[in-house]
Amino acid sequence: MKNKKENLKHISRLYAAKLGMEIPILDKQKESYFKFFPLRKDMEMKQNNEISSEEEIRVGIWKKTGDYFIRDVKYNHEFIQWANTDRFSEKKKKKRIIFLGESVARGYLLCPEVTPAKILQKILKSNDDSLENNFEVIDLSRTSISLNELETLIKECIVLEPDLIVIFAGNNWKKSIYPLDKEESEEIVKKSKEEKRFEKIYSLYQNMYTKKINQFFNNIRIIVKEIRTIFILPEYNLKDWGISEDDSIPTWCQQEDKEWYELVEELELAKKTKRLFKIKEISQKLISLNPTCSLGFVEYANCIYKEGNVNEARKYFEKALNCGIFQPYSPPSCPEIIREEIKKNSVLYGIEVIDLRIIFNEYLNGDIPGNELFLDYCHLNFEGLRIAMFSLAEKILNRISYKVELDFKLLDEVVSRGYFLSAIHCAHTEGKSEEYLLTLCDKAIESSQHIILYMLQYLEMVNQKLRFVFCKQNQFFCRSQLLKTYPLLYQPDRQETMDIELVRAIVTALKKKEIDVEEKITQLRIEQFSAQDEAIDLLESYYSENTYTYGHKRRGAYFKRSDRSFVSVIKRNTSFWIIANAEETLVLEFSVRVPQINYKTERLLLIYLNEKLIKQVRVGGNWQSERIAISNSLLRSDSVNKLELKWPFWEDEYLKMCALNELRYEGYDLLVRNSKLEYGDIFRLDISRKIE
């Protein structure tokens, strides 16, 4: 197998030579991961607990030193989250604009070369030569900044004597009410048992957001009264993002889960046969059955958009976005509750508002925004950033020329990298489909073929059963600055994945450029991930997870509980990856049970391999073990096989399950457990080679 691995390395080196680039050779004595990230966790904790001097003046991670504010090394573990602003001076003669916000405000996936603040600076400079020495834009944006952190930063930046404060935020405010306290959580649980439960739960969330956002604006009211402030309301990739993994799992279900999943299966069949009328009919039933999930709204909106009813489609796309209120871990977005509270408070406190929903609607001549302006769900591509910053400059100057040429060094390579990083981001955070990821990979290569070398290196790294940090390809990404832009290339503990869909998308995109590595990837996978001399635990994240950002607590088909030694399934159809040589015969061994309500009642657990039913097992409340031989005739030639467990429905036991949870848990813990049904428990799920 060593020669086969060398073949892929050889392709990478040949391509690097063609582009005049270098692939680093690992030198454990001189180069290591810790060179790039020197502070270990315990060192960070120690430094963060140091007492600052009373004279210390700081803004975010920047500390005043002499005439300058410079990045404080005490916070170097946070540098990757903040704008790439190394230092800035005390205010002199220039009019100062402080630019604050979240990842969209940072130009995430395109930064540090291209950022909204840099685009704004160029536009202001180009529109009037006399402004060159009068305006400066100081970028203090931070990825994933919370509402409380943003409030603190606004107060701290007053020492910089700003003439204008720009706040580009709202996508992260959905998380601002969490964690819910015990009373709030139990009130939601209480309402979940009543008539019109969805409307009542939504109303509770609305009250919590209103209180939180009102408090934020009230706390900065004196500042925005004295200093001109512009708030940029973000927009979402309504048309092209689609649904996320959780959107097909019903929330606050009450005995209608069987009907829900049957409708979902009908929907998938209708989509395969492209029966638009049937898709609309099923989507409306899903909306009526459970309006907390965006699945029905998105599918219905897609149908009527294809029919040309753009305005009505927009309404349903926006309703789908509002479902995020019920899904605290869904992608960052700014649902209607939050948008309206921001607008209301902005009017109250005299804050000017730029609503990108209106700006993009005008730019697209009434069409719904999609991938033409976005890299993913909310992060803007270069065109989206350009339009947004022109609108901001016009608000600042009351006049603007849209003919300004925005010249950025190596823009094509930056855009290319942005699309490739977006593909990785979408795969790791939301488990997007191969088709969606392929579009991003194609755009990356179209922008610059230099990205092909990054793709080849990534393929070799992800197809090793080894954490990225220990792969020598990781040094290539560190040296190329990729990891300083995109921290999610690192893996959380015990949540590594094989990136099945992403790898397929990259391989397909490379094939279009006559670079075929599919066979080599198959060989690598078999070597690294198949059952060799011992059994493989399919509950290991490589085989059970498609994403890793949020981990087992809520992602994918199942999640682990800290108080249990087994896995509890929260999705009726639970899938796992099996990597195997198509010529081998395998043995599947597992121990499972269903919710412990009635130990004597047994129902059928259906087991599929590559969409073919291979076994029906009667399961009950007691643990039971099974052993199934898998013929090699069922295995795929590309080594990637999908095992799926379809659990029995327990809709008639739902209320009993909730009552049992109330005896064991309280507060937010109870809310989490009652908001999602549990379909079964898995203690063991092993795959091994059958020894003849």
N, C-alpha and C positions, 0 to 999 in steps of 0.2 A: 504493500500500500504506500510505502514511502515514495516510490517513483511516481505514483499517481498524484500525490500531494505536490511533488516537485513540478509536475506538469502545469498545474494552476499557477504556481509561483513563477514558472518560466514565462507564461503568458503575461503575467503582471509586469515582469522585468522587461520583456520585449516592448510592451506598450509604453512603459516608463521611459525607456531609451528613445523611442520614437518621439515622445513629447519633450525630451530633454529634462525629465524629472528624475528624482532619486528616491529609491525605496530604502529606508534605513535597515541596517543589519544590527540585530540585538547585541548590545554589549552590556552585560549585567554589572560590570565594574563601573562603567561611566554613565550609562543611561538607565533610567528607571522611571516608573510612573510617579514616584514621589519627588522626582526633580521638578515635575510640573505642578504638583500639588503637595507642597512640603508640610503643611500643618496637619497633623493627625487630630482625630476627634478630641482626645484628652487634652492636647495642647490648646485647641480652640476653646474648650470649656474653661481652661485655666486663665487664658488671656481675656476672655469675655467677662470673667468675674473680677478682673482687676479694677480697682477704684480709680476713676478718672479725676484729674485735678479740677479744682473749682474754677480755674481760669480757662479750662478747655472749651473751645467753641467748635461745634461740628454741625454738618448738614448731611444726614444720611451716613455714608461711609467716609465722607470727606472731613478732615480735621484742619482747622486753621493753624498754619505754621508760617509765621512771618507775614508777608503780604499775600500769601497764597493759601488756598484750600487744596490739600492733597489727599490722596487715598490713604487711609489709615491701615497700616499692615496688620493691625489687630483684627481687621475684618476681611483679610484676604481670602478666606473661605467663601465669602459672599461676592467677591469681585465679579464672578461669572454671571451673577444675576443682575448686576447694575449696568448702566450705560458705560460705554468705554471712554468716559471722561477722566483723564488722568489727573488734571489739576485745573484750577481757574483762579483768577486773581480777585482782589477786592474790586469793588465797582469804581470805574474811572469816569470817562465822559460818555461812554456808549449807553444807549438805552438797552436795558437788560431784560431778556425774556427767559423766564425759568420754565423749562419743559418737563412736566411730570406725567407719570402714567404707568401703565402695565406693559406686558410683553408686546402688544400691538404698537404702543408708543415707542418701544425700543427698536421696532423694525425687526422683530424676532425672525430668525432664519436668514435674514439678509445682512444683519449687523455683524461687525461694527463698520464695514465699509459703506453700507447704505442704511441710513436711519431717517426717520421723519424729521428730527431736529436738523440734520445736515441738509436735507432737501429744503426745509423752510429757510435756513440761512442762505442757501444759494438763490432762492426765489427773491428774498428780500434784497439781497445785494444786486441782483440782475435788474430789478424793476426801477431802481433809482440810484445812480452813482453816488449821489450825495448821502445815501443811507449807509454806504460801505463802512464808515467809521462810527455810525450812530446806533446800529443794532448788533447785539450779540445774543446768540441762543445758547444757553447752558442746559445741557441734557442731563437730567437727574432721574430718568425713568428706571424702573426696576421690574423685572419679570416676576409675576405672581405677587405683586405687592397687595397687601390686605387693606381693607378700608381703614382700620386703625393705624396702620403704618403710613398710609397716605396722609392721614390727618396730621400725624406727627411731623412728616416731611414738609408739609405746607407751612406749619408753624416754624420749623427750623429754618426754612429758606428765607425768612424775613430778614435775617442778618445779611443777605446778599443784596438787599435793597432793589428788589425787582420792580420794573415798570409795568410788567405784564406777567401774569401766571397763566400757563396753559395746562389744563388737566385733561388728559386723554385716557379715560378709564370707564369702568362699568362692567366689563366682562368678568372680573373676579368678585364682584359684589354679591353674587349669588351665594358665596360661601361665608358672607359676613355674619350671618346669624348663628353659625355653628361654632362650637358644639351647643346644641340646645340644652337648656337646663332640665331638671327633672319634671318640673311643673309643665313646661311647654311640651315636652315629649309625651307626657301622660295625657295631656289635653288632646293632642292629635290622636293618640291611641283610642281615647274615649270617643271622639268624633267619628273614627273609622268604623264604629259599630252602629252608627245611627243612619237614618234615612238621609239621602242626598249627601253621603259622606264625602264625595269628591269636592263638591262646592264648599262644604264646611271646612275641610282641610285646607283648601286653597285660600279661604278667607283668613284662617289662622296664620298661614305663611305671609299673606299680604299685610296683616297687622304687624307682624314681626319686622318685615322689611321697612314698612313705613316708619316705625319707631327708630330703627337703626339708622336709616338714611337721614331722617329729620335731625337726629342727634349729631350726625357728622356735619351737616351744613350749619347747624346752630353753633357748633364748636369753632367753625372757621368764619363765622359771619363778620367779625370785626376786621379780619384780614381782607376778605373780598369786598368789603365796603370801602376800604382805603386804597386797594390796589386793583386795577382792572384785571378781571379774570375771565378767561374763555374756557368753556367746557366742551370737549369734543365727545359726542355720543357715538359709540362704535356701531357698526353693522355686522351682520352675520352672513355666512355663505348659505343663504336660504335655498337656492336652486339646486346646487350640486353636491352639498355635503351628504345628504341622505340621513340615515339613522345610525346610531351607535349601538354597540352590542347590547346594552341594557334596555334599549327601547322596545325589544320584543318580549321582555319579561313583564307580565302584569304586576302592577303595584296596588296594594290595599285590596287584594282580591277577596271576594266573598262568594265562594262556591260557583264562580263562573269561569274558573280557569280551564276546565275541560272544553267549554265552548270557545274560549279564546284560542287555545292551541289548535283546535280543529279548524277554526277560521284562518289561522296563520298558515296551516298546511294547504288549505284551499287557495289562499292568496299566492303562495309560491307556485302552485300548479298553474294558476291563471297567468302569472307573470311569465312562466316558461312558454305558454301557448300564446302570449301577447293578446289576451282577451281584455281589452280596455274596459268594456262595460262591466264585466265580471269583477275586475279589480276595483272599480269604483263602488260596486255594490258591497263587496266584502269590506272595503275600507270604511265605509259608512257604518257597517255593523260593528267593526272594531272600535270606532270612535264612540259609538253609543254604549258599548259594553264597558269600556275602560278608558276614559279621556285623560288619564294620567300618563299614558304612553304615546309617544309621537308617531309610532308606526302607521296607524290608520290615517292620521293627518297628512303625513308625508306622501304616502301612496296615493291618496285622493288628490292632493295638490299636483303631483306629477301627472296624473291623468288629465285633469282639467287644463293644465298648462299645455299639454300636447294638443288639446282641442282648441287652443288659442285664447282661452279665458284667463288672461294674465292677472287681472285685478283680483278675481276670485281665488286664483291659485296662490297669490301673495298672502291673502288672509289665512289660508290653511297652512302655508309654510310658517307664518308667524305664530299660529296656534300651536304648531308642532314645537316651535322654539320655547313657547311658554310652558310646555310640559316639563322643561328642565327644573322648574320649581319643585317638582316631586322627586327629582333625581339629583341629590346634592353632589354626586360625583360625575355628572355628565360633563361634556366639554364646556369650558368657559364660554359664557354668552351673557347677553343683557336682555332678559325677558321683559315683557311689557310692564309688570309691576315696578321693576327698578327704573325703567326708562321714564315712566310717568312721574315717579317720585323725584327723579333728578330734574326733570323739566319744571315741575311745580316749585321746587326749592330754588331753582335758578332764577325764576321770575321773582320769587319772594325776596331774594338777596341781591338782585341786580347783576347776576352772572349771565354773560352772553353765551349762547349755545349754538354749536354747529352740529347738526344732526346728519350723520353720514347716510342714514336711511334716505333722507330727502336729497342729499347731494348725489348719491349714486343713482337714485331713481331718475334724476334729471340727466345725468351723464349717459345713462343707458336708454334714454328716451322712453321711460316707463317700464322697461324690462326688469326682471328680478335678478339681483346680483348673484353671481356664481363664480366659477373658476377664472373668469376673465379678470377679476379683481382680487381674488384670494389665493393663498397658498394652501390653506386647509379650511378649518371651520371658521376661524376668526382672524387669523394673521393675514395681512394684506401683502400682495405681490407689489412689484415696483410701480405698476400702473395705479393700483389702489392707493398706495402711499402718495404718489404724485398728485392725484386728484384731491385727496384729503388735504395735503399741505398747500395746494393752490387756493383752496377754499379758506383755509386758515389765514394765509397771507392777505387775501382779499379783505377778510374781516379786520385784520390789523391795519391795513393801509387805506381801506375804503376804495381801492382801485387796484387793478392788477393787469398784467399782460400775460396771457396764457401761451405766448410764443417762446417763452424762455427755454433754452436748451439746458437740460440738466446733465452735465458731463461728469460721470463718475469713472474713476480708473478701474479697468478690468470689469466693467459692468456685466458683460456677458458671462464671465466666470462666476461672479457673485450671484447672479440670477440662477445659473446652472446649479451651483452649490445649494442655493435656497430650495430649489425643487427637489433635489436629492435628499436634503435634510428633512424636507416636508414629508417625503415618502417614508423615511425612517420614523419620523414623529407620528404620522398617522397610523403606521403599523404598530408602534409601541404603546401609544396612548389609547387608541380606539379600535384597533383590530380591523382596519378597513379592508375591503375586498381586493383581490388580485387585480381586477379590472381598474379600480380607482388608483391603486398604486402604480400600475403600468403607465397610466396617463402621466403621472408625475415623473416617472423615470424617463419616459419619452421626451418630455419637455426639458428635462435636465440635459439630455444628450443633444437635443436640438440647439440649446443655448450655447453649449461648449462641450466639445468631445474630450476635453481634459478630464471631465467627470468620470469617464470610463475607467481610468486608473483607480479612482476612489471606489468605484463599484466593484472592481476586481478584488481590491484589498478587503473590502467589507465582506464579500462572498467567502473569502478564505477565513476571515476571522469568525464569522457567525456560524460557520460549519465545523467548528471545533467545540468539543464539550469541555469548555474552559472559559472562565470569566474573561471578558474583554481585557481587563487590566493586565492579565498575564500573557496576552497574545502580542507578539512582536509587531503585528500589523497596527496595534494601538499606537505605537510610536510614530508610525506614518501619519496618523490622524492628529496626534499631538503636535508634531512638527509643522503640519499644514494648517494649524490654527483651527481646525474643524471643531475640536472639543472645547475650545475656548468660546465658541459660539453656541455649541449645542450640548449642554450637560447631560441630556437624556440618552446619550450614547452609552453612558454608564448604566450598569444593571443593579437594581436593588437586590439585597440579599435573598437568595433562594427563589429568584423570580426570573431566571434566564429563560429565553425562548429560542426556538429554532427559526423564527421568522419565516414560516413556510410560504405565506402569500407574498411577502416582500421578496424573498429569494426567487420565487417563480417570476415575479414581475421584472426583476433585474435581469434574469437570464433571458427572458423573452425580449426585453429591450436591447440587450447585447446581440441577440441573434439577428435583429434587424440591421445591425452594423457588421454582420458576418463574423461575429465573435461567438463561437459556440462552446460553452463550458458546461452544458447540461449533464453530459455523461460523467465529467469529472466531479461535479457537485454530488451526483448520485453515489459515486464511489466513496467520496469523503463522508457523506452522511451514514452510509452503511458501516464504515469503519468506526465512526465516532458514536453513533446513536443506536445501533442495532444491538440486539441481544447476542452476545458472543459466548463467553464461558459462564456467564451468570445471568440471572433474570434481571429484567429492567422494571423499575417501579414507575408505572405510568402516572402516578400521582405527583411525580417530580415535575417541576414547572416546565422543563423542556417539552414534555409530552402532553401537558394538560392546559398550558396557558398560551394564548395568542398575544397577549399584551402583558406589560409588567409595571406600568406607571403606578397603579393604585393597589396592585397586589391581590392576594387571595381573599382579603376581607370583603371584596365586593365584585371583583372582575370575573369575567368568563362564566363558565357553567357551574362553578362551585366555589366555595370559600371555606377556609379553615377557621376554626374557633379556638381562641386561646384556652378555653376551659374544656376542650375536647381533644381526644387523641385520634380523631377520625375526621373525615371531610363531609360536610353537609351540603347537599345539592340544592341550589335555588333556581335551577333552570331545568325544565322537564327533559329537554334533549341535551344530554351531557356528552361532549365529544373529547376524544384523545387521539394523539398521533402515535402510530406504530411505524417505526422504520425497520424495514426487513428486506433481505434479498428475496426476489420473487421465486427463487427455486427452493426456499426453505419451508418446512412445516413448523408451525408455532403452537405454543400452548398458552392459553389465557387462564389465569387463576385469580379469583376474586372472592372477597367477603363483603356482603352488603346486608342492609336491612332497610325497612321503610319506617316512617315516623311511628314512635312508640305510643300509639293510641289503643289499638286493639290487637294484642299479640296473636290472637287466633285467626284473624282475617288475613287472607293471602290474595295477592293480585299479581298480574303478569308484568314482569320486567322484560322488555324486548331489547335484544342485542343485535346491532347491525355492524357489518364491516364493509366499507366502501358501498354503502346504501343497500346492501343485501342482508336480509334477515338470516342470522346464523344460529340463534338460540332464543327460546322463550323460557324464562325461569319464574317459578312461583315464589314470591317473596312476602315476608310478613314482618312482624315487630321484633323477632329474634334474629341474631346474626346467623347467616348461613354462608357456606363456602361452596363454590362451583369450580369445575375444571372443564375447559372446552378446547378441543383440538381444532386448529385452523389450517385448512388445506392450502397448499401453495397456489392452487388454482384461483383462490380468492384475492391474491396479492397483486398489487400494481407493479408494473415494470420500472417505474421511476422511484421505487422504494418507499414512497410516502403513502401510508394507508390511514384511513379515518375510522376509528372505532367509535360507535355511538350507542349510548344507553338511553332508552326511552322509558321513563319511569311511569308507573301507574298513577292515575288521578286519585286524589283524596278529597275531592270537593265536599263530600258529606262529613268529613272529619275536621274541616277548617276551624270551626268555632271551638272544638275541643282542643285543637293544637294551640290556639291563641290563649285559651284559659290555662293550659299547662305552662305556657311561656310566662304568664302573669304570676305564677307561683314561684318561678325561678329567677326572673329578671325584673328590673325596674328602670325608669327613666329612658334615656336614649338607647340603651341596650335593648330594652323591650320594644321600642319603636322599630329598630332595625330588624328584629326577629319577626315582628308581626306584619311589617310592610311587605315582606317577600315570603311566599310559601316555601316550605322545605319539602322536597319530594323523596329524599332518601339519604342514607349515610353510606359512605364507603370507607372500610377499614384497610382493605388491601386490593390492589389491582396490578398484577404482575404479568409480564409477557416473557416467555423464554423459548429457546429453540427445542424442538422435539428431538430427543436422542433416540435413534433407531436401535 
